[in-house]
Amino acid sequence: KAGVTQTPRYLIKTRGQQVTLSCSPISGHRSVSWYQQTPGQGLQFLFEYFSETQRNKGNFPGRFSGRQFSNSRSEMNVSTLELGDSALYLCASSPPGLAGGDTGELFFGEGSRLTVL
Amino acid sequence: AQRVTQPEKLLSVFKGAPVELKCNYSYSGSPELFWYVQYSRQRLQLLLRHISRESIKGFTADLNKGETSFHLKKPFAQEEDSAMYYCALYSYNTDKLIFGTGTRLQVFP
């Protein structure tokens, strides 16, 4: 089974630009979560999508947005980039649990490393 | 509030020494806890979950509800254990996996 795939792996942007990151979950996984990883803050939850609906949202400004398509692929967008947005953005998918909900186990992609200059 | 605390940013030990990575949680309800590990240049992956009560790569973690802790332990550290370790709590209230800030384990030869 192919793992979670994220593209692009690396990208460099300048302040004020916007960026779109893509994530393809493991086949059969319907939940996709996004995290921002930085050395100082660790893993910060951005949002989670399930069946094309945003089910959860973290404490990030409205510049951070996302969506999920019918094939469970997800994208996240950051507009008006700031220097502090430089981070590794991780996508993770989750298998359905026995009762149809999530198991709590996440399968992570390798991440998209964003550098904002 | 639901929270996971990993008090140590860095833990350095020599090969063969015992290791304990601390994790404390705050959660009203029955917690479901995990340890995730990220080796250098590899993706973040699940190491173990408390409901499995298993030992993975020699690591164990016991849930202590009285102390609200889920410390990760290994009796004899190996150099290949050097990695970033994250403790995580699954909240059924919010359907969210909450991570601690992580502890970097360095095992010296």
Interface residues (C-beta under 8 A of the other chain):
Chain A: G3 V4 S33 Y35 Q41 G42 L43 F45 E48 R55 N56 L90 A92 G101 D102 G104 E105 L106 F107 F108 G109 E110 G111
Chain B: E32 F34 Y36 R43 L44 Q45 L46 R49 Y86 Y90 T94 D95 K96 L97 I98 F99 G100 T101 G102
